[in-house]
Amino acid sequence: MKKLFLLLCSLVAFSLTGNAQERLLTITNQTTSLSKTALSSSSAIQQAPSKALSATERVVGYTDGDSITRSSVYFGKAGTYTVGALVESNMLSYYVGCKIVGIRFALSQSIGNTKVFLKRIDETQGITTELVNKSVHRTSEGWNEVRFNAAQEHTIANDEGFLFGFDYTETEEMATSKKGALCCYGKELTCNNAFLKLRKHEFFGVNGLGNLCVQLIVDVSNLPSKQVTPLQLLSGNKYQKPGAQLDAFLSYSNVGRDSISSCRFGYRFDNGSVTYFESNQLLVPGKSGSVEQMITFPSSLTTGVHQLQIFVDQIDGEVVLPTATDTLSNTFVVYRNGMKRQQHYVEQYTSQESASVPFSDALVSSLDNDANICLVNIHQPNTSLSLDASNYLNDLYAYTYPCFTVDRFYFMGERYIAFDFSDYVQVLPSLATDAIRSIVAEAENTNPAFATVDIAPSYDETTGQLSVTVSGDVSTDASAIFGNMALTVMLAEDNVVAPQLYYSGSGGATCFNNSYVHNQVLRAYMTSPIGDELTVTGNHYTVNYTTTLDSSWKLKDLKVVALVTKAVDAVTDENVLDVDVTNCNSCKLADALPNGISQTVTTPSHLEKVYYTLDGMCISEQQLRSGVYILQQGTKRTKVVVRKK
């Protein structure tokens, strides 16, 4: 669960209706693009339901056995809908070689006949193959079990996930009475894949109702009688000093055929000596347990990158044979000489085609005035403000719009590197800035810098050339941690007028505001998009860059942004956790250059006026009634009183 959602819960409580709220998930029937940089593999639940299957069968999904926490879920419009869930290959790694033999789904009332489906997802090629499309002639209240015939059963292989579900028919009576037949588990989605709905050949995540009660039935007769798989290791921040203590939290699952009562784990750094600890929990097959353990970083660890490994050693006193799934590892950086960060780099992935953006845009933009924050907006590819050179950032980090990263750093326990606003941006947009400041404060306390960044710009009015000198000192630890370091220099601009989609009234209608003012827009790189490798001499570097500014850019609205990362040939899913930003600094040209380019910025009278009600609903000027409204013109927002005769 995201930090942002936890923050929301701590500040405000609000209820959702039984009606489903939707948001796009990038899963289609033809090609499948799985969630961006999903880092946790513990979302799926493997349980033995109380309505016992055979002793050698398990159910796999996002629900706990036969548990149902919300019933009579409805969509509000009569029709037949294809619904389901998706489990990725990392959730099924301990079932490789087992057979999928059926599907279960729960209903709060009969929906007559239906169909169930099972699609195989080849994650290496991103395509789906239909394995089963089976008619079901009768359904009933409670859990419905559909068995496949021998030809339909499928043996699970490596690197394949599964999209599965059923057709749900909602009658006019259900829609009118707001009493549908779907059932869910939990108050919120475990992840976007846990409740999907097909619309126009694309699957969308259904938010706000919990996980859909649908499960795969898996025959595990070829599994060992006793087997434990570690699910997730939460072990603190990436950067640690020798002698530091970690309060590690390990969750694990009994994926064997028999119950177990004790499990011994071992841990070690790199290939060092092993320390053992035990967990004495009675776990029936399919159940999960957890254990806490204090772990101390040995003072002998050298400065640099190290691996903490935790593995299963014994089950009920019997030594287990090593398998591909019985070990978890986390990477840590051990340091001795850190530096204070100058600014934290907040990178927001935004879109002119997302109507959610305007709710928080002005508030998030104001964060750029915080002394310890540098904000840059990366726009969705193929929009007028996008920059081709930055598209790789959207590919790596942006799984929805808007979302953001802080220092491109992965915070332990999160599913993604990026955080999103989707759960509450339309309800309490101020929580977006509170959340970003909270995460920045956490990073300030835990993530040291290993280089400084100082920026000195100059501008030639005759030629239109901007010259930038970037210099800094480098920690003596940097070489052991990063190898080589890279410097990225960018230009971003405020007060850019360009179209933006927004909600124009009730019922979810949207339209474009062609006079919308965008800020912190990434305009250009003065280096390679992934940075130029730094030459460090005597723990110091100095680099000079020159570029000719686009004639449409306003010098007074530009800022130079410079950040230091690990030097790599390319940023990929495999090394994305290694290229977090170790330090950042920025320089607004209006403040740094002479010749009076700083000037008072007024709101041009020709910019479109956009009115909002106090609860955030955008309305046209013709819809105004007597009352109090928020008027936005450009970047300026004011509260106005309207009196109609």
N, C-alpha and C positions, 0 to 999 in steps of 0.2 A: 504494500500500500504506500502511496506516495506521501512524502513529507507534507506536500501542499494540502492533501486531504486531511491529514492529522491536524494541521494548523487550522483548517476550517472547522473541524469538530471542536477544537478548543475554544473557538471564538463565537460560533453561532450554531444553532440547531434549526433545521428546517425540514419539512416532510415532503416526500414525493408521493404523487397519486399512484393509483394502480395502473395508470396509462403508461405505456412504454415511451421512453425518450431515446432517440437514436443519434448516433454519430458515426461517421464514416470509418470503416476499417479497410485497410488496403489488401483485401482478399477478394479475388474474382474467381469465376467459374473456370476461366481459361488459364490464366497465369496467376501465380500466388506470390505476392511480396510480403514476407513475414514481417512482424513488428520490428521497427528499427532498433538495433542493438539491444535486444532483450537479454538481460543479464542474469535473471533468476530462473532456475528450472524447477522450482518447488511448488508451482501453482496448481498442477493437477493433483487430484486426490485419488488414491487407489484404496478401495474399501471392499470388505465383504458385507453385502447388505443383510439385514435381519431376515428378509424373505430369502432364506438360504438357497443359493445356487448349489451346484455340486461342490464337494470339498476341494476340487482342483480348479475352481473358477473364481475370478475376481472381476470387479467392475472398475472401469477407468473413466474419470470425468472430473467435474468440478463440484461435486456434491458429496456429502458424507453418508454413505450407505443408502438407507431408505429415507433419510431426513428430508423434510419439506418445511421451509420456513415461511413461504408465501404462496398462496394458492389463488385461483380465480383471476389470474393475470390476463389482461385483455389488451387489444390494440385499438379498440374503439371504432372499427369499421369492418363491416361484414366482408368476408372473403377467405380465401385459402392462402396461407403463408407458409413458406419453407423456413424452418427454424432449426438451429443446431448449435454445435460447438466444434472447436478445433483443438486437437492436442498435437504438440510439436514433438519431433523425434527425441529431443532431450528429456522429455517426460516419459518416454517409453523405452529408454535405453536398457532397463533391466528386464523388459519383456521381449527383447529380440529373440526370435525363435519360437515364441508363443503364438497361438492362433486367436484371431478375433472370430468369435462364433455367434455373435448376436448384438442386439441393441436393446436397451431399456429406456423408457421415458415415462414421466409421471403426468397425470391429468387430474383435474379436480372434478371433471364430469366427462362422459363419453362424447367423442366428436365423430362417432360413426366410423366409416372406413378411412384409411389413411395410407401413406407410403413412408417407408423408411429408406434412407440412403446412406451409403458409405463411399467416400472418395479418398483415394490415396494421393498424398502430396509428395512429390519428389522434390525435396528441398534443395538439391544440387542444381536442378534445372528450373524450378519454380512452376511446374505444371501439375495439373490434377488429372487423375484417371478414375473414372467411375468403376467401382467394384461391385456394388450392390444397389439395386433399385427395386424394392420388394413391396408388393401390395399387402396391406393388413385389412382384413374384412370386418374386424370388430375391435373396438376399444372400450375401456371401462375406467371408472374412477380408480385412482391409485396408480401403482407402478404397472406398466404394460411391458411384457417381455416378448421380443421377436427373435426367433432363432433362424440362423442361416442354414441352408442345406450344405452338403459337403463341398459342392462346387463353388459356393459363395464364400466359404470360410477363407480367411487370408492370414498367412504367416507373416508376422512383423519382422521387417528387416531394418538394417541400419539406415539412417538418413532419410527416413520417411515419417511424415506425420499423417493425420487423418482428420478429415472433415466429415461429420456425421450428424444425423438428425432425422426429422420427420416433417410431414405436411400437417399443419394445424389449421383446421377450419373453424372460423368464428362466425356464428350465425347472427342475424339481425337482432334476435332476442338477447344474445350475449352482449353485443355492442351497445344496445340501448340500456340494458340493465347494469352495464359495467361489471359483469361477472363472466369472465372468460374461463377457459379450461386449462391454461398453462400453469405450471408450478415452477417455483424457483427456490434456491437455497442461498442463505446469507442475505445481508442487507445491501451489500455492494458487490460489484463485479470483482472477482479475484484478478482477472485480467480481461482485456477486450475480447479474447477468444472464447470466453465462457458463456456468451449468449449472442448468437448471430442470427440475422434475419436477411433473407434474400430479397433484393429489390432490383429489378432491371439488370439482371445478370451479375450483380455484385452483392457480396455479403457485407452487411453493416453491423457494427456492434450495438447492442441494445443496452443502454445505460440506465441505472437507477433502480433496478428491480432485483438484483442479485444474479446468481448463476442459474442457467437453465437446467432443469432436472432431466438430463439426458446422459446416458452412459454407454460405453462399450462393454460387452461381455467378453472376457479374455480367458481362454483355457491355459492354465499355467502348470499343467501336469508334468511338463519337462523341466520345471524349475527345481533347484535343490530343496530339500525339506526345510533347511534353515539358511536364510540369506538376509542380510541387512544391507541397505543402500543408504549412505549419507545423502541428504537432500540439499541442505544449505548450511553454510558456515558464515556466521556473522562475527567478525573478529576485529572490528575497529578500523581506524583510519589507515590509509596507505603509508603515510609518512610516520616513522617511529624512530626513537633514539634507543641505543643499547641500554638494556636494563629496564625498559618500559614494560608495564604489565597490561595485558589484554584480558578483558572479560569476554571470552569467546562463548558463543551460543551455537550449538550444533543440533540440527534437527535431522532425524533419520526415520526410515520406514522398514517395517518387516515385509519383505517381498518374497519370502519363502512360503512353503506350504503349511508349516507348523507354527504354533505359538512359541514365543521365546520369553524368557524371564530376566536375562542379563546379557549385557554386551560390553566387551572391553575394547576401547579405542586407544590408538597410539598417535602421538604427534611428534614432528621433528622439523627443524629448519634445514632446508637443503638436504644434504645426505648425512646430517649429524646424528647424534645419539637420540634414541627414542624414549619418550616419557609416556606412561600409560595412565589411563583413568577409566572408571567404570560407570555404567548406567544400569540401575536395577529397576527396570520397568517391565511389567507384564504386557506384552503386545501380541494380540491375535493377528493372524495373517491380514495384511492390508492396512494395519493401523500404524500411525506415526507416533514417535516419541521425541524427547529433546533432553539435552543435558548442557549445563554450564560448566566451564572450566577456566580457571585463571592460568594464563600462559605468560611467561616472562621471556623477553628477548635476551638471549645470552649477551653478556658484555663483550664476548669475543667476536661477535659478528662484525665483519668488515663493513665499511661504508659502501653502499651500493644496493643492488636489487637482490632480494632473497625470496625463497618460496617456503611458506608454511604448509605442511601436508598433514592431514588428519585421515586416518584409515581405520577400517574395522580389523581387529586382531583376533578376538575370540567371541563366540556366541555360545552362551550356556556352558562356558568352560572349555569348549572345543575350539582348537585353532582352525581358522577358515583359510581356504585357498584364495590367493589374490585373484580378483576379477577386475574388469575394466571399469566397474561402477562402484567399487568399495573405497575409493579415495577421493577426497576433495582437497584442493589447494588454493591458497590465496597468495597474491604477490604483494610484498612489502618493500618499501624503500627505507633503508637504515641510513641515518645521517647524523652528523655531529655539528656541522657549521651551517646553519640556515641563516636567511636574511629576512628582513621585514618586507612584506609586499607593499608596493606603492599604490596599485589599484587592482581590484578584482575585475576580471573581464566577463561581463554578462552579455551573452550572445543570444538574441531573440530571433527565432525562426517564425516569420510572419508572412501573411499573404494578403494581397489586395482582393482576393476572391473569398476570404473568410469574413462572414458578417459578425463573427464574435470579436474580431480584433478591435473595433472602435470602443467596446465597453471598457477596456483597460488601457488602451493605447496612450492616452494623455498622461495617465498616472505612471505607467511604466516609463514613459519618456522622461518624466521628471527625475527618475533615478540618476540620470546622467549628470545632475547637479550635485549628487553626493560625492564628496571628495575621494572616497575610496572605491568608487564604481565607475567603470567605463562601459557604456552601453553601445552596441552596434546591432542594427537590424539587418538580418539576412532574409531577403524576399524569396518566396516560392519560385522555382524555375518556371520559365515561360510566361511570366508576367512582366509588365512594362518596367518595373523597378528591379527586376532580378539581374544578377551579374553571373554570366556563364562560369566565370572562374570560381565562384563560390558554390556552385551546384553540388559539389562533393560534400559540403557541410550538411545540406538538406538530406542527402542520401544517407549520411552517417547518423545524424542526430534527430531530425524532424519526423516524428511519427504522427503529429497532428499540428494544427495551427490555431492559435499561437502556442509555442512552447519555448523553453529557454534552457541554456546551460550556464553554470557558474564556473569559469576557468576551464570549461570543457572537462570537468572532473567528475568521476563516478563516485557517488556517495554510497558507502556500504549499505546493503539491504534494499536499495532501490531496484526496480525492474529495468529502468532505463537510465542513461546518462542524463537525458533531458527531463525537465519537469513541465507539466502542462497546466493550463488554467481552466480546462473545459468543464470541470465539475461545478464551478461557481462564478465564472467571470461575468455572467449576465445577472447574477444575483447580488454579489458583493465584490465589485471590481477592485476595491481598495485592498482586498486580501492579496492581490497579485504583488503589490509593492511590499506589503508586510512579509510575504513569503520569501521574496527575493532578498530582502534585507536580512531575514533570519538565516537563510542559507549562506549568505556572504559572511555573516558574523561567525557561523560555524567554521567556514573555511579559514577565516582570519585566525582562529584559535588553534587550528589543526594542521594547516598546510603552509609550510615555510616557502620562501622564495630562494632561488639559488643563483639569481643574477639581478642586477638593477637595470633600469631602463630610463635613460634621459634623452629628451628630444629637443633639438634646436632647429627651427625652421627659418627659411628666408625666401623672399619672393621678389622676382624681377617683373615689375609692371610692364616693361617694354616688350619682353619676350613671352610673358605669361608663364614663366617657368617657376616651379616650386622646388626648392632644394631643402632636403632634410638630413641633418646629421643625427644619428642615434649612437649613443655610447653608454657604457656601463661597466660595472665590476662583476666578476664571476666568482662564486664561492669555490673554495678549494675542494669541496665535495662534488662539484658539478660533473667533472669528468668521470668519476666512478659511477655516478647515478645515471647520467644521460649519454655518456660517450661524447658525441658532438651535439652542440646546441644550434638551434635555428632561430632566426629573427624574421618575423612577419610585420610588414609595415603597410597600413591601409589608410584610405581616405574615406570619411563618412560625412554626409551633408544633412543639415536641418532645413526645415521649411521648403520641402519639395512638394509641389502641388501635382497630384496624380490621382486617378480614380481609386475608390475604395468601396467595396460592397458593405452594406449595412442593413439592419432590419428597419423596414419602413412603416411598420404598423402591426396590428394584431394578426394572429394567424400564421406568423412566420414569413410574411412577404418580405422580399428583399429588393433593393435596387442599388445602383452605383451613385455615389457622390463624386462627381468629376472634379470638384474643387477641394477635395480632402487634402490636408497638409500632413505629410509624413516627415518624421524626424529620424536622425541617426541612421540614415540610409547608406549602406555600403556602396561606394561609388567606384572605387578602383583599388588595385593592389600596386604598391611600388616595389614589391618583391614577388617571388613566387607565392602562389596562394598557400602552400604548405611551409613557406619560409625559406630563407637563404641560409645556408650553413655559415656559422660564425667562425671567424679566425680569432682566437683568443691568445693574446700575448701578455705574459706576466699577470694573469687574472684580470685582464682588461680588454675591451673591444671598442672599436670605433668604425662606423660604416656611414657612407654618404650615398644619398639617392637624389635623383633629379627627375622631374616629370613635367610635362606641359599640361596645364589644367584645361579641361573642357570649357569652352566659352560659355556654356549654359550654366555652369556652376557658379555659385556666389561665394567669393572668397571668405566673406564674413561669416558664412554659415558652415564652413568646412572645419573639420578637425583631423589631426593626424593621430593614428592609433598604432602603437608598436607593442608587440608581445613576443615572449621568448618561450620556446618549447624544445622538446627533443628533436633532433634532426633525423628525418626518415626520407626514404625515396618516394613513398606514397603512404597515405593514411588509409588503412583498411579495417575491416571488422576484427582482424587478428591483432592489430597493434594499437587500436583506438584508445585503450586504457593507458597506454604509455605516453601519449602526446598531450596530456593536460598542460595548461598554461602555467608556467612557473612564476611569471611576473608580467605585468602590463603597465603601460602608462599612456596618457593621451595629452594632446595639446590643441586647444581651440585657437585657430589662427587669428580670430578677432582679438584675442587677449595677448597673443605672442608677437604679432607683427606691428610695425610702426605705420605711419602714414594715414592714421585715422580711419582704418577700415572698420573699426568698431563704431556702431551707430545704433540709435534707437530703432527697434523693429516694430512697426505698427501693423495692425491688421488691415490689409487692403480691403477697400469697401466693396470690390467686385466679387470677393469670395462668397460662396454660397452659404446661406444661413440654414442651420439644421437645428430643429427643436427636439428636445427630449422631455418626457414626463419625469417626475421625480423618481419613479421606479425604473427608469432606464429605457422606456419605450420611445422609439423615434416616430414622430408624427409630422405631417406636412403642415405648412403655414395655414392652409385652408381648413385643417381639422382643429385648429386652436379654439379653445373655449376659455372663458374667464378662469384665471388661476395662475399658479406659479410653475415656471418651466425652466429648463436649462437650455441656454442658447449657445451653440458652438459655431464660431466663424473662424475658419482656419484652425490655429492651435489655441485660440482664446475661448474660454468657457465662462459664461456669466449666468447668474440667476436673474430671471426677468419675471415681472408681473404683467399678465395680459388681462385687459379688461375689455370685454365684448359688450356692445350695446344690444 
